[in-house]
């Protein structure tokens, strides 16, 4: 994940997460899966690793989960919560 996120304040728990963008004054909420993906991106995990763990936990197809994770990342970028994401 891009490290230029000093303007973000994040509170996460088992119910999900809330992200306050202090630049824009917006609050975005994430469900538990979104919060899991957010934390995984913060740890530097790849889309493939995130999808594999979600597949293990849910029994869903990895290919569909990879697609979903990429869409989630794009949504974060569109909301300017994730300025850029470089896969490793």
PDB file with one MODEL, atoms N, CA, C and O in Angstrom:
MODEL        1
ATOM      1  N   UNK A   1       0.848  -1.170   0.000  1.00  0.00           N
ATOM      2  CA  UNK A   1       0.000   0.000   0.000  1.00  0.00           C
ATOM      3  C   UNK A   1       0.887   1.223   0.000  1.00  0.00           C
ATOM      4  O   UNK A   1       1.965   1.223   0.595  1.00  0.00           O
ATOM      5  N   UNK A   2       0.436   2.252  -0.660  1.00  0.00           N
ATOM      6  CA  UNK A   2       1.161   3.509  -0.646  1.00  0.00           C
ATOM      7  C   UNK A   2       1.242   4.010   0.788  1.00  0.00           C
ATOM      8  O   UNK A   2       0.275   3.895   1.540  1.00  0.00           O
ATOM      9  N   UNK A   3       2.368   4.556   1.166  1.00  0.00           N
ATOM     10  CA  UNK A   3       2.566   4.976   2.546  1.00  0.00           C
ATOM     11  C   UNK A   3       2.157   6.425   2.784  1.00  0.00           C
ATOM     12  O   UNK A   3       2.249   6.891   3.920  1.00  0.00           O
ATOM     13  N   UNK A   4       1.710   7.157   1.767  1.00  0.00           N
ATOM     14  CA  UNK A   4       1.284   8.536   1.929  1.00  0.00           C
ATOM     15  C   UNK A   4      -0.165   8.574   2.396  1.00  0.00           C
ATOM     16  O   UNK A   4      -1.050   9.041   1.679  1.00  0.00           O
ATOM     17  N   UNK A   5      -0.396   8.076   3.609  1.00  0.00           N
ATOM     18  CA  UNK A   5      -1.749   8.055   4.143  1.00  0.00           C
ATOM     19  C   UNK A   5      -1.815   8.701   5.514  1.00  0.00           C
ATOM     20  O   UNK A   5      -2.663   8.348   6.333  1.00  0.00           O
ATOM     21  N   UNK A   6      -0.911   9.656   5.767  1.00  0.00           N
ATOM     22  CA  UNK A   6      -0.884  10.308   7.069  1.00  0.00           C
ATOM     23  C   UNK A   6      -2.148  11.116   7.331  1.00  0.00           C
ATOM     24  O   UNK A   6      -2.432  11.459   8.478  1.00  0.00           O
ATOM     25  N   UNK A   7      -2.902  11.423   6.296  1.00  0.00           N
ATOM     26  CA  UNK A   7      -4.152  12.171   6.449  1.00  0.00           C
ATOM     27  C   UNK A   7      -5.344  11.266   6.786  1.00  0.00           C
ATOM     28  O   UNK A   7      -6.466  11.745   6.952  1.00  0.00           O
ATOM     29  N   UNK A   8      -5.097   9.975   6.882  1.00  0.00           N
ATOM     30  CA  UNK A   8      -6.166   9.026   7.180  1.00  0.00           C
ATOM     31  C   UNK A   8      -6.098   8.579   8.638  1.00  0.00           C
ATOM     32  O   UNK A   8      -5.023   8.315   9.175  1.00  0.00           O
ATOM     33  N   UNK A   9      -7.249   8.502   9.251  1.00  0.00           N
ATOM     34  CA  UNK A   9      -7.376   7.964  10.599  1.00  0.00           C
ATOM     35  C   UNK A   9      -8.270   6.741  10.491  1.00  0.00           C
ATOM     36  O   UNK A   9      -9.397   6.834  10.005  1.00  0.00           O
ATOM     37  N   UNK A  10      -7.772   5.594  10.943  1.00  0.00           N
ATOM     38  CA  UNK A  10      -8.471   4.335  10.749  1.00  0.00           C
ATOM     39  C   UNK A  10      -8.779   3.709  12.103  1.00  0.00           C
ATOM     40  O   UNK A  10      -7.916   3.621  12.977  1.00  0.00           O
ATOM     41  N   UNK A  11     -10.017   3.280  12.255  1.00  0.00           N
ATOM     42  CA  UNK A  11     -10.413   2.519  13.433  1.00  0.00           C
ATOM     43  C   UNK A  11     -11.018   1.224  12.915  1.00  0.00           C
ATOM     44  O   UNK A  11     -12.005   1.240  12.179  1.00  0.00           O
ATOM     45  N   UNK A  12     -10.424   0.109  13.301  1.00  0.00           N
ATOM     46  CA  UNK A  12     -10.901  -1.191  12.825  1.00  0.00           C
ATOM     47  C   UNK A  12     -11.134  -2.117  14.008  1.00  0.00           C
ATOM     48  O   UNK A  12     -10.427  -2.072  15.014  1.00  0.00           O
ATOM     49  N   UNK A  13     -12.154  -2.962  13.851  1.00  0.00           N
ATOM     50  CA  UNK A  13     -12.411  -4.014  14.824  1.00  0.00           C
ATOM     51  C   UNK A  13     -13.067  -5.180  14.088  1.00  0.00           C
ATOM     52  O   UNK A  13     -13.076  -5.200  12.857  1.00  0.00           O
ATOM     53  N   UNK A  14     -13.609  -6.139  14.812  1.00  0.00           N
ATOM     54  CA  UNK A  14     -14.175  -7.331  14.172  1.00  0.00           C
ATOM     55  C   UNK A  14     -15.427  -7.014  13.352  1.00  0.00           C
ATOM     56  O   UNK A  14     -15.844  -7.835  12.534  1.00  0.00           O
ATOM     57  N   UNK A  15     -16.032  -5.847  13.552  1.00  0.00           N
ATOM     58  CA  UNK A  15     -17.225  -5.460  12.802  1.00  0.00           C
ATOM     59  C   UNK A  15     -16.912  -4.749  11.491  1.00  0.00           C
ATOM     60  O   UNK A  15     -17.806  -4.555  10.668  1.00  0.00           O
ATOM     61  N   UNK A  16     -15.658  -4.359  11.285  1.00  0.00           N
ATOM     62  CA  UNK A  16     -15.275  -3.637  10.078  1.00  0.00           C
ATOM     63  C   UNK A  16     -14.321  -2.516  10.415  1.00  0.00           C
ATOM     64  O   UNK A  16     -13.516  -2.627  11.340  1.00  0.00           O
ATOM     65  N   UNK A  17     -14.414  -1.423   9.652  1.00  0.00           N
ATOM     66  CA  UNK A  17     -13.507  -0.299   9.876  1.00  0.00           C
ATOM     67  C   UNK A  17     -14.191   0.994   9.462  1.00  0.00           C
ATOM     68  O   UNK A  17     -15.115   1.006   8.649  1.00  0.00           O
ATOM     69  N   UNK A  18     -13.707   2.076  10.047  1.00  0.00           N
ATOM     70  CA  UNK A  18     -14.104   3.418   9.639  1.00  0.00           C
ATOM     71  C   UNK A  18     -12.823   4.167   9.316  1.00  0.00           C
ATOM     72  O   UNK A  18     -11.857   4.129  10.077  1.00  0.00           O
ATOM     73  N   UNK A  19     -12.828   4.848   8.179  1.00  0.00           N
ATOM     74  CA  UNK A  19     -11.655   5.591   7.738  1.00  0.00           C
ATOM     75  C   UNK A  19     -12.056   7.062   7.614  1.00  0.00           C
ATOM     76  O   UNK A  19     -12.963   7.404   6.855  1.00  0.00           O
ATOM     77  N   UNK A  20     -11.378   7.920   8.358  1.00  0.00           N
ATOM     78  CA  UNK A  20     -11.603   9.354   8.275  1.00  0.00           C
ATOM     79  C   UNK A  20     -10.498   9.951   7.422  1.00  0.00           C
ATOM     80  O   UNK A  20      -9.316   9.806   7.734  1.00  0.00           O
ATOM     81  N   UNK A  21     -10.879  10.616   6.357  1.00  0.00           N
ATOM     82  CA  UNK A  21      -9.932  11.345   5.517  1.00  0.00           C
ATOM     83  C   UNK A  21      -9.943  12.784   6.008  1.00  0.00           C
ATOM     84  O   UNK A  21     -10.895  13.521   5.752  1.00  0.00           O
ATOM     85  N   UNK A  22      -8.888  13.189   6.715  1.00  0.00           N
ATOM     86  CA  UNK A  22      -8.857  14.519   7.308  1.00  0.00           C
ATOM     87  C   UNK A  22      -8.679  15.613   6.257  1.00  0.00           C
ATOM     88  O   UNK A  22      -8.997  16.772   6.527  1.00  0.00           O
ATOM     89  N   UNK A  23      -8.184  15.281   5.083  1.00  0.00           N
ATOM     90  CA  UNK A  23      -8.062  16.274   4.006  1.00  0.00           C
ATOM     91  C   UNK A  23      -9.422  16.626   3.427  1.00  0.00           C
ATOM     92  O   UNK A  23      -9.742  17.798   3.227  1.00  0.00           O
ATOM     93  N   UNK A  24     -10.216  15.601   3.161  1.00  0.00           N
ATOM     94  CA  UNK A  24     -11.507  15.804   2.508  1.00  0.00           C
ATOM     95  C   UNK A  24     -12.668  15.884   3.494  1.00  0.00           C
ATOM     96  O   UNK A  24     -13.759  16.328   3.138  1.00  0.00           O
ATOM     97  N   UNK A  25     -12.433  15.455   4.727  1.00  0.00           N
ATOM     98  CA  UNK A  25     -13.500  15.452   5.718  1.00  0.00           C
ATOM     99  C   UNK A  25     -14.522  14.352   5.506  1.00  0.00           C
ATOM    100  O   UNK A  25     -15.660  14.469   5.961  1.00  0.00           O
ATOM    101  N   UNK A  26     -14.139  13.292   4.826  1.00  0.00           N
ATOM    102  CA  UNK A  26     -15.040  12.172   4.537  1.00  0.00           C
ATOM    103  C   UNK A  26     -14.779  11.008   5.481  1.00  0.00           C
ATOM    104  O   UNK A  26     -13.650  10.771   5.912  1.00  0.00           O
ATOM    105  N   UNK A  27     -15.850  10.291   5.789  1.00  0.00           N
ATOM    106  CA  UNK A  27     -15.731   9.048   6.546  1.00  0.00           C
ATOM    107  C   UNK A  27     -16.226   7.923   5.646  1.00  0.00           C
ATOM    108  O   UNK A  27     -17.317   8.001   5.079  1.00  0.00           O
ATOM    109  N   UNK A  28     -15.425   6.893   5.522  1.00  0.00           N
ATOM    110  CA  UNK A  28     -15.781   5.707   4.744  1.00  0.00           C
ATOM    111  C   UNK A  28     -15.824   4.522   5.697  1.00  0.00           C
ATOM    112  O   UNK A  28     -14.924   4.345   6.518  1.00  0.00           O
ATOM    113  N   UNK A  29     -16.856   3.723   5.590  1.00  0.00           N
ATOM    114  CA  UNK A  29     -16.940   2.527   6.420  1.00  0.00           C
ATOM    115  C   UNK A  29     -16.691   1.295   5.561  1.00  0.00           C
ATOM    116  O   UNK A  29     -17.035   1.256   4.379  1.00  0.00           O
ATOM    117  N   UNK A  30     -16.094   0.307   6.178  1.00  0.00           N
ATOM    118  CA  UNK A  30     -15.797  -0.958   5.512  1.00  0.00           C
ATOM    119  C   UNK A  30     -16.424  -2.086   6.314  1.00  0.00           C
ATOM    120  O   UNK A  30     -16.436  -2.061   7.545  1.00  0.00           O
ATOM    121  N   UNK A  31     -16.945  -3.076   5.595  1.00  0.00           N
ATOM    122  CA  UNK A  31     -17.433  -4.269   6.285  1.00  0.00           C
ATOM    123  C   UNK A  31     -16.228  -5.090   6.738  1.00  0.00           C
ATOM    124  O   UNK A  31     -15.096  -4.723   6.423  1.00  0.00           O
ATOM    125  N   UNK A  32     -16.432  -6.182   7.462  1.00  0.00           N
ATOM    126  CA  UNK A  32     -15.289  -6.960   7.952  1.00  0.00           C
ATOM    127  C   UNK A  32     -14.340  -7.432   6.843  1.00  0.00           C
ATOM    128  O   UNK A  32     -13.125  -7.453   7.041  1.00  0.00           O
ATOM    129  N   UNK A  33     -14.875  -7.805   5.695  1.00  0.00           N
ATOM    130  CA  UNK A  33     -14.007  -8.248   4.597  1.00  0.00           C
ATOM    131  C   UNK A  33     -13.195  -7.079   4.064  1.00  0.00           C
ATOM    132  O   UNK A  33     -12.000  -7.220   3.805  1.00  0.00           O
ATOM    133  N   UNK A  34     -13.828  -5.937   3.901  1.00  0.00           N
ATOM    134  CA  UNK A  34     -13.113  -4.745   3.457  1.00  0.00           C
ATOM    135  C   UNK A  34     -12.017  -4.359   4.434  1.00  0.00           C
ATOM    136  O   UNK A  34     -10.919  -3.983   4.024  1.00  0.00           O
ATOM    137  N   UNK A  35     -12.310  -4.452   5.724  1.00  0.00           N
ATOM    138  CA  UNK A  35     -11.307  -4.142   6.740  1.00  0.00           C
ATOM    139  C   UNK A  35     -10.149  -5.141   6.677  1.00  0.00           C
ATOM    140  O   UNK A  35      -8.989  -4.758   6.832  1.00  0.00           O
ATOM    141  N   UNK A  36     -10.461  -6.415   6.449  1.00  0.00           N
ATOM    142  CA  UNK A  36      -9.405  -7.428   6.314  1.00  0.00           C
ATOM    143  C   UNK A  36      -8.490  -7.079   5.132  1.00  0.00           C
ATOM    144  O   UNK A  36      -7.266  -7.124   5.250  1.00  0.00           O
ATOM    145  N   UNK A  37      -9.103  -6.732   3.993  1.00  0.00           N
ATOM    146  CA  UNK A  37      -8.312  -6.394   2.803  1.00  0.00           C
ATOM    147  C   UNK A  37      -7.466  -5.161   3.076  1.00  0.00           C
ATOM    148  O   UNK A  37      -6.289  -5.129   2.718  1.00  0.00           O
ATOM    149  N   UNK A  38      -8.046  -4.151   3.701  1.00  0.00           N
ATOM    150  CA  UNK A  38      -7.313  -2.929   4.031  1.00  0.00           C
ATOM    151  C   UNK A  38      -6.072  -3.253   4.864  1.00  0.00           C
ATOM    152  O   UNK A  38      -4.971  -2.796   4.556  1.00  0.00           O
ATOM    153  N   UNK A  39      -6.260  -4.045   5.921  1.00  0.00           N
ATOM    154  CA  UNK A  39      -5.123  -4.398   6.792  1.00  0.00           C
ATOM    155  C   UNK A  39      -4.082  -5.216   6.033  1.00  0.00           C
ATOM    156  O   UNK A  39      -2.880  -5.043   6.237  1.00  0.00           O
ATOM    157  N   UNK A  40      -4.547  -6.110   5.153  1.00  0.00           N
ATOM    158  CA  UNK A  40      -3.605  -6.909   4.365  1.00  0.00           C
ATOM    159  C   UNK A  40      -2.793  -6.013   3.429  1.00  0.00           C
ATOM    160  O   UNK A  40      -1.593  -6.224   3.258  1.00  0.00           O
ATOM    161  N   UNK A  41      -3.435  -5.024   2.829  1.00  0.00           N
ATOM    162  CA  UNK A  41      -2.713  -4.084   1.968  1.00  0.00           C
ATOM    163  C   UNK A  41      -1.695  -3.290   2.781  1.00  0.00           C
ATOM    164  O   UNK A  41      -0.584  -3.037   2.313  1.00  0.00           O
ATOM    165  N   UNK A  42      -2.069  -2.899   3.989  1.00  0.00           N
ATOM    166  CA  UNK A  42      -1.128  -2.189   4.860  1.00  0.00           C
ATOM    167  C   UNK A  42       0.098  -3.044   5.163  1.00  0.00           C
ATOM    168  O   UNK A  42       1.207  -2.527   5.301  1.00  0.00           O
ATOM    169  N   UNK A  43      -0.108  -4.353   5.264  1.00  0.00           N
ATOM    170  CA  UNK A  43       1.015  -5.269   5.534  1.00  0.00           C
ATOM    171  C   UNK A  43       1.832  -5.546   4.273  1.00  0.00           C
ATOM    172  O   UNK A  43       2.876  -6.194   4.339  1.00  0.00           O
ATOM    173  N   UNK A  44       1.359  -5.056   3.125  1.00  0.00           N
ATOM    174  CA  UNK A  44       2.091  -5.247   1.881  1.00  0.00           C
ATOM    175  C   UNK A  44       1.763  -6.540   1.162  1.00  0.00           C
ATOM    176  O   UNK A  44       2.509  -6.959   0.277  1.00  0.00           O
ATOM    177  N   UNK A  45       0.664  -7.180   1.523  1.00  0.00           N
ATOM    178  CA  UNK A  45       0.287  -8.433   0.871  1.00  0.00           C
ATOM    179  C   UNK A  45      -0.187  -8.178  -0.558  1.00  0.00           C
ATOM    180  O   UNK A  45      -0.736  -7.119  -0.863  1.00  0.00           O
ATOM    181  N   UNK A  46       0.031  -9.150  -1.415  1.00  0.00           N
ATOM    182  CA  UNK A  46      -0.406  -9.057  -2.800  1.00  0.00           C
ATOM    183  C   UNK A  46      -1.882  -9.430  -2.922  1.00  0.00           C
ATOM    184  O   UNK A  46      -2.468 -10.028  -2.019  1.00  0.00           O
ATOM    185  N   UNK A  47      -2.460  -9.064  -4.053  1.00  0.00           N
ATOM    186  CA  UNK A  47      -3.844  -9.438  -4.339  1.00  0.00           C
ATOM    187  C   UNK A  47      -3.995 -10.951  -4.268  1.00  0.00           C
ATOM    188  O   UNK A  47      -4.966 -11.459  -3.708  1.00  0.00           O
ATOM    189  N   UNK A  48      -3.038 -11.663  -4.832  1.00  0.00           N
ATOM    190  CA  UNK A  48      -3.107 -13.122  -4.858  1.00  0.00           C
ATOM    191  C   UNK A  48      -3.093 -13.709  -3.449  1.00  0.00           C
ATOM    192  O   UNK A  48      -3.845 -14.637  -3.153  1.00  0.00           O
ATOM    193  N   UNK A  49      -2.239 -13.169  -2.582  1.00  0.00           N
ATOM    194  CA  UNK A  49      -2.160 -13.668  -1.202  1.00  0.00           C
ATOM    195  C   UNK A  49      -3.453 -13.365  -0.437  1.00  0.00           C
ATOM    196  O   UNK A  49      -3.944 -14.199   0.323  1.00  0.00           O
ATOM    197  N   UNK A  50      -3.990 -12.175  -0.647  1.00  0.00           N
ATOM    198  CA  UNK A  50      -5.240 -11.805   0.013  1.00  0.00           C
ATOM    199  C   UNK A  50      -6.360 -12.722  -0.453  1.00  0.00           C
ATOM    200  O   UNK A  50      -7.128 -13.235   0.361  1.00  0.00           O
ATOM    201  N   UNK A  51      -6.453 -12.929  -1.764  1.00  0.00           N
ATOM    202  CA  UNK A  51      -7.505 -13.788  -2.324  1.00  0.00           C
ATOM    203  C   UNK A  51      -7.358 -15.218  -1.829  1.00  0.00           C
ATOM    204  O   UNK A  51      -8.356 -15.873  -1.530  1.00  0.00           O
ATOM    205  N   UNK A  52      -6.133 -15.711  -1.737  1.00  0.00           N
ATOM    206  CA  UNK A  52      -5.910 -17.085  -1.271  1.00  0.00           C
ATOM    207  C   UNK A  52      -6.382 -17.256   0.167  1.00  0.00           C
ATOM    208  O   UNK A  52      -7.000 -18.267   0.500  1.00  0.00           O
ATOM    209  N   UNK A  53      -6.100 -16.286   1.013  1.00  0.00           N
ATOM    210  CA  UNK A  53      -6.530 -16.375   2.409  1.00  0.00           C
ATOM    211  C   UNK A  53      -8.051 -16.286   2.514  1.00  0.00           C
ATOM    212  O   UNK A  53      -8.669 -17.022   3.283  1.00  0.00           O
ATOM    213  N   UNK A  54      -8.649 -15.383   1.739  1.00  0.00           N
ATOM    214  CA  UNK A  54     -10.110 -15.278   1.742  1.00  0.00           C
ATOM    215  C   UNK A  54     -10.753 -16.564   1.223  1.00  0.00           C
ATOM    216  O   UNK A  54     -11.780 -16.998   1.743  1.00  0.00           O
ATOM    217  N   UNK A  55     -10.147 -17.176   0.193  1.00  0.00           N
ATOM    218  CA  UNK A  55     -10.665 -18.438  -0.344  1.00  0.00           C
ATOM    219  C   UNK A  55     -10.594 -19.527   0.718  1.00  0.00           C
ATOM    220  O   UNK A  55     -11.516 -20.329   0.867  1.00  0.00           O
ATOM    221  N   UNK A  56      -9.499 -19.543   1.442  1.00  0.00           N
ATOM    222  CA  UNK A  56      -9.336 -20.529   2.518  1.00  0.00           C
ATOM    223  C   UNK A  56     -10.428 -20.352   3.574  1.00  0.00           C
ATOM    224  O   UNK A  56     -11.001 -21.324   4.066  1.00  0.00           O
ATOM    225  N   UNK A  57     -10.704 -19.087   3.909  1.00  0.00           N
ATOM    226  CA  UNK A  57     -11.685 -18.785   4.960  1.00  0.00           C
ATOM    227  C   UNK A  57     -13.131 -18.979   4.512  1.00  0.00           C
ATOM    228  O   UNK A  57     -13.990 -19.342   5.316  1.00  0.00           O
ATOM    229  N   UNK A  58     -13.401 -18.734   3.217  1.00  0.00           N
ATOM    230  CA  UNK A  58     -14.795 -18.711   2.750  1.00  0.00           C
ATOM    231  C   UNK A  58     -15.182 -19.866   1.840  1.00  0.00           C
ATOM    232  O   UNK A  58     -16.367 -20.172   1.701  1.00  0.00           O
ATOM    233  N   UNK A  59     -14.203 -20.509   1.219  1.00  0.00           N
ATOM    234  CA  UNK A  59     -14.505 -21.565   0.268  1.00  0.00           C
ATOM    235  C   UNK A  59     -14.851 -21.057  -1.123  1.00  0.00           C
ATOM    236  O   UNK A  59     -15.209 -21.843  -1.999  1.00  0.00           O
ATOM    237  N   UNK A  60     -14.746 -19.747  -1.333  1.00  0.00           N
ATOM    238  CA  UNK A  60     -15.022 -19.163  -2.648  1.00  0.00           C
ATOM    239  C   UNK A  60     -13.853 -19.420  -3.597  1.00  0.00           C
ATOM    240  O   UNK A  60     -12.752 -19.768  -3.168  1.00  0.00           O
ATOM    241  N   UNK A  61     -14.111 -19.244  -4.885  1.00  0.00           N
ATOM    242  CA  UNK A  61     -13.082 -19.431  -5.909  1.00  0.00           C
ATOM    243  C   UNK A  61     -12.046 -18.307  -5.855  1.00  0.00           C
ATOM    244  O   UNK A  61     -12.399 -17.132  -5.763  1.00  0.00           O
ATOM    245  N   UNK A  62     -10.769 -18.677  -5.913  1.00  0.00           N
ATOM    246  CA  UNK A  62      -9.690 -17.693  -5.856  1.00  0.00           C
ATOM    247  C   UNK A  62      -9.805 -16.697  -6.996  1.00  0.00           C
ATOM    248  O   UNK A  62      -9.616 -15.500  -6.780  1.00  0.00           O
ATOM    249  N   UNK A  63     -10.108 -17.155  -8.199  1.00  0.00           N
ATOM    250  CA  UNK A  63     -10.173 -16.241  -9.343  1.00  0.00           C
ATOM    251  C   UNK A  63     -11.228 -15.158  -9.129  1.00  0.00           C
ATOM    252  O   UNK A  63     -10.996 -13.997  -9.466  1.00  0.00           O
ATOM    253  N   UNK A  64     -12.373 -15.520  -8.579  1.00  0.00           N
ATOM    254  CA  UNK A  64     -13.415 -14.530  -8.317  1.00  0.00           C
ATOM    255  C   UNK A  64     -12.983 -13.577  -7.214  1.00  0.00           C
ATOM    256  O   UNK A  64     -13.238 -12.375  -7.288  1.00  0.00           O
ATOM    257  N   UNK A  65     -12.332 -14.112  -6.200  1.00  0.00           N
ATOM    258  CA  UNK A  65     -11.866 -13.265  -5.103  1.00  0.00           C
ATOM    259  C   UNK A  65     -10.775 -12.305  -5.561  1.00  0.00           C
ATOM    260  O   UNK A  65     -10.747 -11.157  -5.118  1.00  0.00           O
ATOM    261  N   UNK A  66      -9.875 -12.751  -6.440  1.00  0.00           N
ATOM    262  CA  UNK A  66      -8.862 -11.847  -6.985  1.00  0.00           C
ATOM    263  C   UNK A  66      -9.533 -10.696  -7.717  1.00  0.00           C
ATOM    264  O   UNK A  66      -9.136  -9.541  -7.562  1.00  0.00           O
ATOM    265  N   UNK A  67     -10.542 -11.007  -8.508  1.00  0.00           N
ATOM    266  CA  UNK A  67     -11.303  -9.984  -9.227  1.00  0.00           C
ATOM    267  C   UNK A  67     -11.944  -9.015  -8.228  1.00  0.00           C
ATOM    268  O   UNK A  67     -11.867  -7.799  -8.406  1.00  0.00           O
ATOM    269  N   UNK A  68     -12.564  -9.543  -7.199  1.00  0.00           N
ATOM    270  CA  UNK A  68     -13.241  -8.721  -6.199  1.00  0.00           C
ATOM    271  C   UNK A  68     -12.253  -7.834  -5.436  1.00  0.00           C
ATOM    272  O   UNK A  68     -12.542  -6.666  -5.176  1.00  0.00           O
ATOM    273  N   UNK A  69     -11.102  -8.379  -5.083  1.00  0.00           N
ATOM    274  CA  UNK A  69     -10.093  -7.598  -4.367  1.00  0.00           C
ATOM    275  C   UNK A  69      -9.588  -6.464  -5.262  1.00  0.00           C
ATOM    276  O   UNK A  69      -9.407  -5.340  -4.795  1.00  0.00           O
ATOM    277  N   UNK A  70      -9.364  -6.752  -6.533  1.00  0.00           N
ATOM    278  CA  UNK A  70      -8.924  -5.705  -7.463  1.00  0.00           C
ATOM    279  C   UNK A  70      -9.983  -4.606  -7.595  1.00  0.00           C
ATOM    280  O   UNK A  70      -9.646  -3.423  -7.650  1.00  0.00           O
ATOM    281  N   UNK A  71     -11.244  -4.990  -7.644  1.00  0.00           N
ATOM    282  CA  UNK A  71     -12.324  -4.000  -7.712  1.00  0.00           C
ATOM    283  C   UNK A  71     -12.358  -3.161  -6.436  1.00  0.00           C
ATOM    284  O   UNK A  71     -12.574  -1.951  -6.495  1.00  0.00           O
ATOM    285  N   UNK A  72     -12.147  -3.790  -5.299  1.00  0.00           N
ATOM    286  CA  UNK A  72     -12.124  -3.074  -4.030  1.00  0.00           C
ATOM    287  C   UNK A  72     -10.981  -2.064  -4.018  1.00  0.00           C
ATOM    288  O   UNK A  72     -11.166  -0.921  -3.598  1.00  0.00           O
ATOM    289  N   UNK A  73      -9.808  -2.477  -4.474  1.00  0.00           N
ATOM    290  CA  UNK A  73      -8.662  -1.579  -4.547  1.00  0.00           C
ATOM    291  C   UNK A  73      -8.986  -0.399  -5.463  1.00  0.00           C
ATOM    292  O   UNK A  73      -8.668   0.744  -5.134  1.00  0.00           O
ATOM    293  N   UNK A  74      -9.610  -0.661  -6.598  1.00  0.00           N
ATOM    294  CA  UNK A  74      -9.992   0.415  -7.523  1.00  0.00           C
ATOM    295  C   UNK A  74     -10.973   1.382  -6.859  1.00  0.00           C
ATOM    296  O   UNK A  74     -10.885   2.594  -7.059  1.00  0.00           O
ATOM    297  N   UNK A  75     -11.903   0.848  -6.073  1.00  0.00           N
ATOM    298  CA  UNK A  75     -12.861   1.709  -5.367  1.00  0.00           C
ATOM    299  C   UNK A  75     -12.144   2.581  -4.337  1.00  0.00           C
ATOM    300  O   UNK A  75     -12.475   3.757  -4.184  1.00  0.00           O
ATOM    301  N   UNK A  76     -11.174   2.018  -3.636  1.00  0.00           N
ATOM    302  CA  UNK A  76     -10.395   2.804  -2.684  1.00  0.00           C
ATOM    303  C   UNK A  76      -9.633   3.911  -3.403  1.00  0.00           C
ATOM    304  O   UNK A  76      -9.556   5.040  -2.918  1.00  0.00           O
ATOM    305  N   UNK A  77      -9.077   3.582  -4.553  1.00  0.00           N
ATOM    306  CA  UNK A  77      -8.351   4.585  -5.330  1.00  0.00           C
ATOM    307  C   UNK A  77      -9.293   5.683  -5.812  1.00  0.00           C
ATOM    308  O   UNK A  77      -8.939   6.862  -5.779  1.00  0.00           O
ATOM    309  N   UNK A  78     -10.467   5.312  -6.252  1.00  0.00           N
ATOM    310  CA  UNK A  78     -11.439   6.286  -6.732  1.00  0.00           C
ATOM    311  C   UNK A  78     -11.854   7.246  -5.611  1.00  0.00           C
ATOM    312  O   UNK A  78     -12.104   8.426  -5.857  1.00  0.00           O
ATOM    313  N   UNK A  79     -11.922   6.735  -4.393  1.00  0.00           N
ATOM    314  CA  UNK A  79     -12.274   7.563  -3.244  1.00  0.00           C
ATOM    315  C   UNK A  79     -11.066   8.291  -2.662  1.00  0.00           C
ATOM    316  O   UNK A  79     -11.166   8.971  -1.641  1.00  0.00           O
ATOM    317  N   UNK A  80      -9.928   8.136  -3.327  1.00  0.00           N
ATOM    318  CA  UNK A  80      -8.673   8.762  -2.919  1.00  0.00           C
ATOM    319  C   UNK A  80      -8.206   8.310  -1.530  1.00  0.00           C
ATOM    320  O   UNK A  80      -7.525   9.049  -0.819  1.00  0.00           O
ATOM    321  N   UNK A  81      -8.581   7.099  -1.169  1.00  0.00           N
ATOM    322  CA  UNK A  81      -8.109   6.506   0.083  1.00  0.00           C
ATOM    323  C   UNK A  81      -6.858   5.678  -0.129  1.00  0.00           C
ATOM    324  O   UNK A  81      -6.124   5.381   0.814  1.00  0.00           O
ATOM    325  N   UNK A  82      -6.630   5.317  -1.350  1.00  0.00           N
ATOM    326  CA  UNK A  82      -5.464   4.518  -1.711  1.00  0.00           C
ATOM    327  C   UNK A  82      -4.896   5.155  -2.971  1.00  0.00           C
ATOM    328  O   UNK A  82      -5.286   4.794  -4.082  1.00  0.00           O
ATOM    329  N   UNK A  83      -3.971   6.107  -2.804  1.00  0.00           N
ATOM    330  CA  UNK A  83      -3.481   6.853  -3.961  1.00  0.00           C
ATOM    331  C   UNK A  83      -2.933   5.984  -5.077  1.00  0.00           C
ATOM    332  O   UNK A  83      -3.158   6.254  -6.257  1.00  0.00           O
ATOM    333  N   UNK A  84      -2.222   4.953  -4.701  1.00  0.00           N
ATOM    334  CA  UNK A  84      -1.706   4.036  -5.717  1.00  0.00           C
ATOM    335  C   UNK A  84      -1.417   2.720  -5.049  1.00  0.00           C
ATOM    336  O   UNK A  84      -1.111   2.658  -3.858  1.00  0.00           O
ATOM    337  N   UNK A  85      -1.516   1.684  -5.818  1.00  0.00           N
ATOM    338  CA  UNK A  85      -1.202   0.360  -5.304  1.00  0.00           C
ATOM    339  C   UNK A  85      -0.316  -0.317  -6.310  1.00  0.00           C
ATOM    340  O   UNK A  85      -0.667  -0.424  -7.485  1.00  0.00           O
ATOM    341  N   UNK A  86       0.834  -0.778  -5.861  1.00  0.00           N
ATOM    342  CA  UNK A  86       1.773  -1.467  -6.736  1.00  0.00           C
ATOM    343  C   UNK A  86       1.857  -2.907  -6.262  1.00  0.00           C
ATOM    344  O   UNK A  86       2.271  -3.188  -5.137  1.00  0.00           O
ATOM    345  N   UNK A  87       1.454  -3.816  -7.146  1.00  0.00           N
ATOM    346  CA  UNK A  87       1.528  -5.226  -6.773  1.00  0.00           C
ATOM    347  C   UNK A  87       2.980  -5.646  -6.715  1.00  0.00           C
ATOM    348  O   UNK A  87       3.828  -5.188  -7.482  1.00  0.00           O
ATOM    349  N   UNK A  88       3.229  -6.537  -5.773  1.00  0.00           N
ATOM    350  CA  UNK A  88       4.585  -7.046  -5.602  1.00  0.00           C
ATOM    351  C   UNK A  88       4.718  -8.403  -6.226  1.00  0.00           C
ATOM    352  O   UNK A  88       5.794  -9.000  -6.185  1.00  0.00           O
TER     353      UNK A  88
ENDMDL
END
